[in-house]
Amino acid sequence: MGILYIIAVFSFAILFLINIVWVASNLYYSTVNGFDSILRGQDTVENIYYSLYLKWILIADIIWVSIAVIFMVKRRNYKNEREAHYLKHKKFTDPTICMVIPAYNESKSIETTVKGFLKTQFVTQVLVIDNHSTDNTAGIAEKAGATVIRKNANRGLGHSVALGLKESLKANTSVIGLTEADGTSNSYDIEKMLPYLDNCDMVIGTRQNQVLTQKGNQNKILHVWGNFFLAKLIQIKYFSLLHTGIVNLTDVGCLFRLISRDALDEVVDNLFYPDTDKPKAGIAAHLHLTMLGIEKDLRIIEVPVTFNKRIGKSKLGTVNTQKAIVMGLKFLWFIIKS
C-alpha cells in the first residue's frame, strides 16, 4: 500500500503539472501567435487538435484515471465489511478527562489555558509537558493547578505530544484530551466533543469554519488550504468507495482532540520506536495518532471547534510562509511514506 500510494500521489502531481503547463503554454501561444496562425490557415482549435503532446498527455491521463477507478472499485469494501466499523453506542457515565498540554515558552498564555480547562466540567487534571522552556512556563502552570512534567532538553513538539499521551494514562481518568498551550483553543468546546465519544473512540477538532474562528488568527490561506489538502490525502489513503473513506478529515494541523482511555491504550506504544522514548513521527505526532487510530480500527470523527488568535509568538514559526511550507512538506512526506 505504501509504495502504490507514493506512486499514485507523485504521478498525480506530475500529471497535474504537465496538464497545467500544457494549457498555460497553449493559452500563451494562442495570445501571441494567434494572428499568424490565422494567416497560415490554421486556427487555435486545429493547433490543439493536431498536437502530438496533447495526445500523449491524454493517454497518460486516461491511464491514471483508469487505474484510479480500479483502485476505487477494489476499495469498495475497505473497512466496511464488519460491524466494528459501523454504529456503536456506549454511553460514557460520569466521564473524567485529563488534558495534555505541550508547552514551550508559553508564559503569557499558560495560566489562562490551564485555568480555563480546569474550570470545565469533567476535566479533573491538566498535564503540562514543559519542553525545557527558558521562561517561567512550568512554574506558572503549576501555580495555576497543572501537573507539570519538566523535560531536561528541548526535544520538540512531537516528543512532548507522545510523552504527554503516554504519561496521561497514569491518571485515573476515562478520557484523554490534547490541546495547544497558546490560547487558541476554547475549553467550552469539550462540551460539544465529549458526546461523540458515546459512538466513537477519538474526536478531532477542525478549525476550517470561518464563523467559528476569531478574526486575525494565524491560519492564513496557505495554512487553511494546506491543512485541507493534506487531510484529504489521508482520507484518500484510507479510501472506501461506500462512504468516501473510513474517516472524513479537513484539518490535519489541529491538535485539539479527545480520545477514550481504552483507545489510547491500544495505540500509545506505537507512537515510539521500540524500547526507546523517541517518537516515530516527530513534529507529525498528532497526524501519526490519527493514522494509527484508523489502522487500529478506532472510530474517529472530526467536529468543528472554535479557534482564537494565539497569545504570544509562535514557537514553530509557521506564521512565516517559508517555514509553513517546510512543515507542510514534512507532513506530506510522513503521510505518503507511512
C-alpha positions as CSV (number, residue, x, y, z in Angstrom):
1,M,0.0,0.0,0.0
2,G,2.8,2.4,0.9
3,I,4.7,2.1,-2.4
4,L,1.5,2.3,-4.5
5,Y,0.3,5.3,-2.6
6,I,3.6,7.1,-3.1
7,I,3.5,6.3,-6.8
8,A,-0.1,7.4,-7.1
9,V,0.5,10.7,-5.3
10,F,3.6,11.6,-7.2
11,S,2.3,10.5,-10.6
12,F,-0.9,12.6,-10.0
13,A,1.3,15.6,-9.1
14,I,3.4,15.2,-12.2
15,L,0.4,14.8,-14.5
16,F,-1.3,17.7,-12.9
17,L,1.7,20.0,-13.5
18,I,2.1,18.7,-17.1
19,N,-1.6,19.5,-17.8
20,I,-1.3,22.9,-16.3
21,V,1.9,23.7,-18.2
22,W,0.3,22.5,-21.5
23,V,-2.8,24.5,-21.0
24,A,-0.9,27.6,-20.0
25,S,1.6,27.4,-22.8
26,N,-1.2,27.0,-25.4
27,L,-3.0,30.0,-24.0
28,Y,0.2,31.9,-24.3
29,Y,0.7,30.6,-27.9
30,S,-2.8,31.5,-28.8
31,T,-2.5,35.0,-27.5
32,V,0.9,35.7,-29.0
33,N,0.8,33.8,-32.3
34,G,-3.0,33.7,-32.9
35,F,-2.8,36.2,-35.8
36,D,0.0,34.3,-37.5
37,S,-2.0,31.1,-37.2
38,I,-4.9,32.6,-38.9
39,L,-2.7,33.8,-41.8
40,R,-1.4,30.2,-42.2
41,G,-4.9,29.0,-42.4
42,Q,-4.9,27.3,-39.0
43,D,-6.9,28.3,-36.0
44,T,-6.2,27.6,-32.4
45,V,-8.6,24.6,-32.3
46,E,-6.7,22.9,-35.2
47,N,-3.3,23.5,-33.5
48,I,-4.5,21.9,-30.3
49,Y,-6.2,19.0,-32.2
50,Y,-3.1,18.1,-34.1
51,S,-0.8,18.5,-31.1
52,L,1.3,15.3,-30.5
53,Y,1.9,16.4,-26.9
54,L,-1.9,16.6,-26.3
55,K,-2.3,13.0,-27.4
56,W,0.4,11.7,-25.1
57,I,-1.0,13.8,-22.2
58,L,-4.5,12.5,-22.8
59,I,-3.2,8.9,-23.0
60,A,-1.4,9.4,-19.6
61,D,-4.5,11.0,-18.1
62,I,-6.7,8.2,-19.2
63,I,-4.3,5.5,-17.9
64,W,-4.1,7.3,-14.5
65,V,-7.9,7.7,-14.2
66,S,-8.5,4.1,-15.2
67,I,-6.1,2.9,-12.5
68,A,-7.8,5.2,-10.0
69,V,-11.2,3.8,-10.9
70,I,-9.9,0.3,-10.5
71,F,-8.5,1.3,-7.1
72,M,-11.8,2.8,-6.1
73,V,-13.8,-0.3,-7.1
74,K,-11.3,-2.6,-5.3
75,R,-11.7,-0.5,-2.1
76,R,-15.5,-0.6,-2.1
77,N,-15.4,-2.9,0.9
78,Y,-12.5,-1.3,2.7
79,K,-13.2,-1.3,6.5
80,N,-16.9,-1.6,6.0
81,E,-17.4,-5.3,5.9
82,R,-17.6,-5.8,9.7
83,E,-19.9,-4.4,12.4
84,A,-16.7,-3.0,14.1
85,H,-16.7,-0.2,11.5
86,Y,-20.4,0.8,12.0
87,L,-22.6,2.4,14.6
88,K,-21.9,1.6,18.2
89,H,-23.3,3.3,21.2
90,K,-21.7,3.1,24.6
91,K,-22.7,5.9,27.0
92,F,-19.9,7.5,29.0
93,T,-21.2,7.6,32.5
94,D,-19.5,10.3,34.7
95,P,-16.6,10.9,32.3
96,T,-13.4,12.3,33.7
97,I,-10.8,14.0,31.5
98,C,-7.0,14.5,31.7
99,M,-5.9,17.3,29.4
100,V,-2.4,17.1,27.9
101,I,-0.9,20.4,27.0
102,P,2.6,20.5,25.4
103,A,4.3,23.9,26.1
104,Y,7.4,25.8,25.3
105,N,7.9,29.4,26.4
106,E,4.2,30.0,26.8
107,S,4.3,32.1,30.0
108,K,1.9,34.6,28.5
109,S,-0.9,32.1,27.8
110,I,-0.3,29.0,30.0
111,E,-2.2,30.3,33.1
112,T,-5.3,31.2,31.2
113,T,-5.2,27.9,29.3
114,V,-4.7,25.7,32.4
115,K,-7.3,27.5,34.5
116,G,-9.8,27.5,31.6
117,F,-9.7,23.7,31.2
118,L,-9.7,23.1,35.0
119,K,-12.9,25.1,35.3
120,T,-14.5,22.9,32.6
121,Q,-16.9,20.2,33.7
122,F,-15.4,16.7,33.7
123,V,-11.7,17.9,33.5
124,T,-10.1,16.6,36.6
125,Q,-6.4,17.0,35.7
126,V,-4.3,19.1,33.4
127,L,-0.9,17.7,32.5
128,V,1.6,20.2,31.0
129,I,4.6,18.9,29.2
130,D,7.2,21.6,29.5
131,N,9.7,21.3,26.6
132,H,12.6,22.8,28.6
133,S,11.2,26.3,28.5
134,T,13.6,29.2,29.1
135,D,10.9,31.3,30.8
136,N,8.7,30.5,33.8
137,T,6.1,28.5,31.9
138,A,6.4,25.4,34.2
139,G,6.2,27.5,37.4
140,I,3.1,29.4,36.2
141,A,1.4,26.2,35.1
142,E,2.0,24.6,38.5
143,K,0.7,27.6,40.3
144,A,-2.4,27.5,38.0
145,G,-3.1,24.0,39.1
146,A,-1.5,21.8,36.5
147,T,0.7,18.8,36.9
148,V,4.0,19.6,35.1
149,I,6.5,17.2,33.6
150,R,9.7,19.1,33.0
151,K,12.0,17.9,30.2
152,N,15.7,18.4,30.6
153,A,16.1,19.3,26.9
154,N,14.1,20.7,24.1
155,R,13.2,17.6,22.1
156,G,10.4,19.2,20.0
157,L,6.6,19.3,20.0
158,G,6.3,15.8,18.6
159,H,8.1,14.3,21.6
160,S,6.0,16.4,24.0
161,V,2.8,15.1,22.4
162,A,3.8,11.5,22.5
163,L,5.3,11.7,26.0
164,G,2.2,13.5,27.3
165,L,-0.2,10.9,25.9
166,K,1.9,8.1,27.5
167,E,2.0,9.9,30.9
168,S,-1.7,10.7,30.8
169,L,-2.5,7.0,31.1
170,K,-1.2,7.2,34.6
171,A,-4.0,9.5,35.5
172,N,-7.2,8.0,36.8
173,T,-9.5,9.3,34.0
174,S,-11.6,7.7,31.3
175,V,-10.8,10.3,28.6
176,I,-7.6,11.9,27.5
177,G,-7.6,15.4,25.8
178,L,-4.9,17.1,23.8
179,T,-4.6,20.8,23.1
180,E,-2.3,23.7,22.4
181,A,-0.9,25.9,25.2
182,D,-1.2,29.2,23.2
183,G,-4.8,30.0,24.0
184,T,-6.1,29.2,20.5
185,S,-8.5,26.5,21.8
186,N,-11.5,27.1,24.0
187,S,-12.2,24.7,26.8
188,Y,-16.0,25.0,26.3
189,D,-15.7,23.0,23.1
190,I,-15.3,19.9,25.2
191,E,-19.0,20.1,25.8
192,K,-19.7,19.5,22.1
193,M,-16.9,17.0,21.6
194,L,-17.5,14.7,24.5
195,P,-20.9,13.3,23.5
196,Y,-19.4,11.9,20.3
197,L,-17.3,9.5,22.4
198,D,-20.6,7.7,23.1
199,N,-20.2,6.5,19.4
200,C,-16.5,7.0,18.7
201,D,-13.1,6.4,20.1
202,M,-11.4,9.7,19.1
203,V,-12.9,13.1,18.4
204,I,-10.7,15.5,16.4
205,G,-11.3,19.2,16.1
206,T,-11.3,21.1,12.8
207,R,-10.7,24.9,12.5
208,Q,-11.9,25.3,9.0
209,N,-15.2,27.0,9.7
210,Q,-14.8,30.8,9.4
211,V,-17.7,31.6,11.7
212,L,-16.0,29.7,14.5
213,T,-12.6,31.4,14.1
214,Q,-11.5,34.7,15.6
215,K,-10.6,37.4,13.0
216,G,-6.9,37.8,12.7
217,N,-5.9,34.3,13.8
218,Q,-2.7,32.8,12.4
219,N,-4.2,30.4,9.9
220,K,-3.8,32.2,6.6
221,I,-4.7,31.0,3.1
222,L,-1.7,28.7,2.9
223,H,-2.4,27.1,6.3
224,V,-6.1,26.6,5.6
225,W,-5.7,25.0,2.1
226,G,-2.5,23.2,3.0
227,N,-4.2,21.5,6.0
228,F,-7.3,20.7,3.9
229,F,-5.1,19.2,1.1
230,L,-3.1,17.0,3.5
231,A,-6.3,15.9,5.3
232,K,-7.8,14.7,2.0
233,L,-4.5,12.8,1.2
234,I,-5.0,10.9,4.5
235,Q,-8.7,10.4,3.6
236,I,-7.8,9.0,0.2
237,K,-5.1,6.8,1.7
238,Y,-7.9,5.1,3.7
239,F,-10.4,5.4,1.0
240,S,-13.6,3.5,1.0
241,L,-16.0,3.8,-2.0
242,L,-19.1,3.4,0.1
243,H,-18.5,6.5,2.3
244,T,-15.6,8.2,0.6
245,G,-13.3,7.0,3.3
246,I,-13.3,5.4,6.7
247,V,-12.9,9.0,8.1
248,N,-13.7,12.5,6.8
249,L,-10.9,15.0,7.6
250,T,-10.4,18.6,6.7
251,D,-7.7,19.9,9.1
252,V,-4.5,17.9,9.9
253,G,-3.0,20.8,11.8
254,C,-5.5,20.8,14.7
255,L,-4.0,19.3,17.9
256,F,-7.3,19.7,19.9
257,R,-8.9,16.3,20.4
258,L,-10.4,13.8,22.9
259,I,-9.7,10.1,22.9
260,S,-11.0,7.4,25.2
261,R,-8.5,5.9,27.6
262,D,-9.1,2.4,26.2
263,A,-8.5,3.6,22.7
264,L,-5.3,5.5,23.6
265,D,-4.0,2.4,25.4
266,E,-4.2,0.5,22.1
267,V,-2.0,2.9,20.1
268,V,0.2,4.8,22.5
269,D,3.1,2.4,22.4
270,N,3.2,2.7,18.6
271,L,3.9,6.4,18.9
272,F,7.5,5.5,19.9
273,Y,10.3,3.4,18.3
274,P,10.5,0.1,20.2
275,D,12.4,0.2,23.6
276,T,13.1,4.0,23.2
277,D,11.4,7.3,24.1
278,K,12.0,8.6,20.5
279,P,8.7,9.4,18.7
280,K,8.3,7.8,15.3
281,A,6.6,10.9,13.7
282,G,8.5,13.8,15.2
283,I,6.5,17.0,14.5
284,A,3.8,15.0,12.9
285,A,2.9,13.1,16.1
286,H,-0.8,14.2,16.1
287,L,-1.1,13.1,12.4
288,H,0.5,9.8,13.4
289,L,-2.0,9.4,16.2
290,T,-4.9,9.9,13.7
291,M,-3.5,7.5,11.2
292,L,-2.7,4.9,13.8
293,G,-6.2,5.1,15.0
294,I,-7.5,4.4,11.5
295,E,-5.2,1.5,11.1
296,K,-6.2,0.1,14.5
297,D,-9.9,0.3,13.6
298,L,-10.6,3.1,16.1
299,R,-13.8,5.0,15.3
300,I,-12.8,8.6,14.5
301,I,-14.9,11.7,13.9
302,E,-13.9,15.3,13.1
303,V,-16.1,18.1,14.6
304,P,-15.9,21.9,14.2
305,V,-14.2,23.7,17.1
306,T,-13.6,27.4,17.8
307,F,-10.2,29.0,17.1
308,N,-8.7,32.1,18.7
309,K,-5.8,34.3,17.9
310,R,-2.7,32.9,19.6
311,I,-1.4,34.6,22.7
312,G,2.3,35.4,22.3
313,K,4.7,34.4,19.5
314,S,4.5,31.2,17.5
315,K,7.4,28.9,18.6
316,L,7.2,26.8,15.4
317,G,7.4,29.9,13.3
318,T,4.7,28.7,10.9
319,V,3.3,32.2,10.5
320,N,6.4,32.6,8.2
321,T,5.4,31.3,4.8
322,Q,8.7,29.6,4.1
323,K,8.6,27.7,7.5
324,A,4.9,26.8,6.9
325,I,5.8,25.3,3.6
326,V,8.7,23.3,5.1
327,M,6.4,21.9,7.8
328,G,3.7,21.1,5.2
329,L,6.3,19.1,3.2
330,K,7.3,17.2,6.3
331,F,3.6,16.4,6.9
332,L,3.2,15.4,3.3
333,W,6.2,13.1,3.3
334,F,5.1,11.4,6.6
335,I,1.6,10.8,5.1
336,I,2.8,9.2,1.9
337,K,5.6,7.1,3.4
338,S,3.7,5.7,6.4
